[in-house]
Amino acid sequence: MPGLFLCWFIVQLDAGFAAGTLACNMSPKDKKARPIVLSIAGYDPSSGAGITADIKTMAAHGCYGVTCITSLTVQSTQGVKRVEHVDGRVITETLEELLSDFSISSVKIGMLGSAEAARAVSAFVRRNQLGNVVLDPVLKSSSGADLISRDGAAVMKERMLSLVHVITPNIDEAAALTGLPVNTPEEAEAAARRLHEMGVRNVIITGGHLDPPSDFVSSSGGRENRWLEGKKIEGHSTHGTGCAFSTALACNLALGLNLLDAARAAKQYVANALKKAVQVGKGHGPINHLFDL
């Protein structure tokens, strides 16, 4: 028996070595390349939003995620307790190091936190002329905590809106950016027009709080407009829907979809993640980013 086991073990080793050698000798054409998506965002230790949620969303789309953290938060499903910002020089060095090593297909920008971070990220995007940059202009958490300073929001508005490919504000963020009320579909369209006047090329106003919850896609400087209708999904696990949508949008752009089709796919992804969410934590739990697994 010991001899038979030893023979079996050697055969398995040889088979494993042969398979490993075959994999190593495969040409790049034989391996399916995964688009690389960069997330620049804050860290949510409960993994409902921010960097760790973005990684899950990227994995769900078959993309490879690389990340740069802008802020650390102390939070759970019950809310944000504290925020600590990352030094702007660390952000710049991290982004440049990643770009020197990876061919980045798209970028998702989420929570910036501070004016220093907003300046560093804006300069990075401008300097490297990156494509498929999605800006989710995060201003507050779902629990109402400020996630960017007042001067940081001003830097984002002045320097970043015209740099990116598309922005994805919810109705509250669209109202804050434009100074207009956004409570109806007509007001969402007016806010989109104002954002184009402010230099935004493409905007998707996510209307999760509208009835019905539909998203307004306004592209090419406002020349092409489309409403993406949705249906209300009941549940308490709704944390991180905005992060998931913007990251899914970046992933679908990296996979080669045009903006409208990428928006449709991102909206469907979030809907599925909401439907298949399982309660986690004592507060508003996260959506199920990996519902297909």
N, C-alpha and C positions, 0 to 999 in steps of 0.2 A: 504493500500500500504506500509506504513512504516513497518508494522508487517511482510508482505510478504518478503520485502527486508531484514529485520533482519534475518528471517529464512533462506533465500538463502545464506546470508553472513556466518551464522554459519555452514551450510552444506559445503560451500566451504572451510571454515577453517578446518573442520573435515576431509574433503577429502585431503586437502593439508597436514595436520598433519599425516594422515595415509600413504600417499605416501612418506613423508619425513621419517617416522619411518621405512617403508619398505626399503627405500634406505639405511638408516643407518644400518639396520640389515642384509644387503646383505653381504655374505662372499666375501673375496677377489677373490675367484674363479668365482663369478658371475659378477665381474667387469672386463672389458677388460683393462689390464695393458698397460699404455703408456710408451714406452721406454724413458728414460731420457737422453738428449743429452746436453753436456756442451759446450758452446761457449766461447772461450777466444779470445777477439778481441777488436778493437777500437770502438769508438762511432761516428757514422755519424748522425748528427742531421737531415739530409734530408731523412734518413731511406732507402737510396738506397743500402747501403753496411753496413758492420760492424754488431754490436750487434743487432740492431733493425731489420735489414733485416734478420739476422739469426733466430731471434724469429719467424718471419713470415714464413720463409722456414720450420722451425721445425713444426709449427702449420699445414702447408699445408701437411706435411707427417704424421700427427697424432702422433707426438712426443711431449714430454714436454721439454721445454728449460730452462736451468739455465745458468747464465752468469757471466763472470768476465771481467770487462773493463780494458784494459791495457793503453789506451790513449783516451783523449778527443780531438776532432777536431772541429774547426770552419769551416764549409763548407756548401755548397748548391749544387744544380745541376750544378752550374757554376764553381765549383772548391774548393780546400782546401785553406783556408786562414791562419790557425794557428793550431798548435798541442801542447797539454800539456800532459805530461806523468804522469801516476799514479805511486806512490811510490811502489817499489818492495815488501816492507813488507806488504802493503795493499793487493797486488796481492796474495802473499803467504797465508795470513790469510783468504782471501776470498775463495781461492781454497780449503784449508783444511777444512774450515767450511762447504762448500758445500758437500765435499766428506764425511764428518762425518754424514750428514743428508740424502743424496740421494745415491741410487744405480745407478751409471752412466754407461750407455751402450756404449756410444761413446763420443769422444771429437773432436771438431773442433778448431784448432788454426789458427787465422788469423793475423791481424796486431799486432805486438809486440811493435814497436816504439823505444824502448831503449834497451841497453845492460843489464840494471838492470832487466827489464821485461823478457828478453830472458833467463837470468840466473835463475830467480825465476820460470818461467814456466818449463824450462828444469829440474830443481831440483825436482819440483813437479811430473812431469811425471816419472822420474827415481825412485823417492822414493816410489811411489805408484804402479808402474808397471801396468799402465793402458793399456787396450786393445782398439782396434779400434780408434787409435788416427790419425786424419787427419791433416796434416800441409799444409796450404795454405801460401807459403812463400812470403807474401806481402812486396814488396820493394818500389813501387811507386803507387800513385793514377793514375787513368785514365787521370787526367789533368796534370800529370807530377810531382807532389809534392812528396818529399821524405817522406815515412811513416815508415822508420826505420833508425836509425843512422848507420854510417859506422861500429862502434864497435859492435852495436847490430846485424848487419848482420853477422859479423864475429863470434859472439857467437852462433848465430843460426846455422851457417854452422858447427862449431866445435862440438857443444854439442847436437843439436837437430835432425839433419838429420838421425842419426842412431838409435834414440830412438823411432821414430814414426812408425806407421804401413804403411802409404802411404803419399807421398807429391804430391801436385797438382799445379806445376808451370805453368804459361803460357809461351809462347816461349821467351819473354823478360826476365822473371825471370829465366828460364832454362839457358839462355845465361849468365846471370849475375852470377849464382851459379857455372857454369862450366868453364866460360871463353871461351866458344866455340860459334861460330855463329849458330843461330837457325832460319833459314829462309825457309827451305825446309823439307819435310818429312824425307829425309836421314839424315839431320843435327839434326832433333829431335831425331831420333834413336841413333845417336852418343852421343848426350847430355844425353840421358837416360843411356847409357852404362857408361859414365863418372860418373853420379850420383850414380850408383850401386857401382862403384869403391870407391866412397866417403863414402860408408856405408849405402846408402838408400836401403831398402828392396823392396819397391814397389813404382812406380812413374807413374803418369798420367800427361803427358804434354798436356795441353789444347791448341788446335790449332785454336782458333777463328779467328786468323789473317792469317791462311794458306788458300790456295785455292785448293780444298774445305776445309771448316773449320772442320777438323777431329782431334780427340784426340788419342794420342798414349799411350796405357796401357802396361807397362812393369813390370811384377811381378816376385816373387820368385827369386830376385836377377838378373833378366834379362833372366831367362830360359824360361819364357812364355811371348810372345809379341802379341799384337793385336791392329789393327787400328779400331777405331770407327768412321765411316764416318758420316759427317753431311752435311747440306745444308745451304747456306748463307741466312740469314733472314735480309731483309732491315728494317731500322728504326733508330730513334735517341734515343730511350729509351733503352740504353744498359748498364747503370751504374749498377755495382754490379754483373755482370755475374760470375766472379771468386768466389766471396763470396758465391753466390747461389749454384754453382756447388759443392764446397767443403763441404758446409753444407748439401746439399741434399745427397752427398756421405756418410757423417757421419750418417745421418738419415737412409739411406738404409742399411748400415752396422749394425746399431742398430736394425733394423727390421729383421735381419737375412740373408740378401743377401750376396753372395760371392762378392769378389772385382769386378770382371768383370761385373756381373749383376748389382751391385750397381752403377758402372760407367755408364752403359747403361741407367739405370733409371734416374740418375742425369742429364745426357746429354739431355734426353728427357724432363725432367722437365724444364731445362733452355730454351730449344727450345720453349716449350709451353708458358713459361713466357715472352719470347721475342715476340712471335707472338701476344699475347693478351695484350701487354703493351699499356697503355694509357699515353699520354704526360702529365707530371707533372713538373712544374717549367720552368724556362727560358733557361736552358742548356740541358745537356745530362741527361734525366730523368731516373728513375729506371725501371727495368723490373717489371712485374706484378706477385709478389710472390704468391698472393692469387687468381690466375685466376680462380680457381674452385669454389670460393664462389660467 
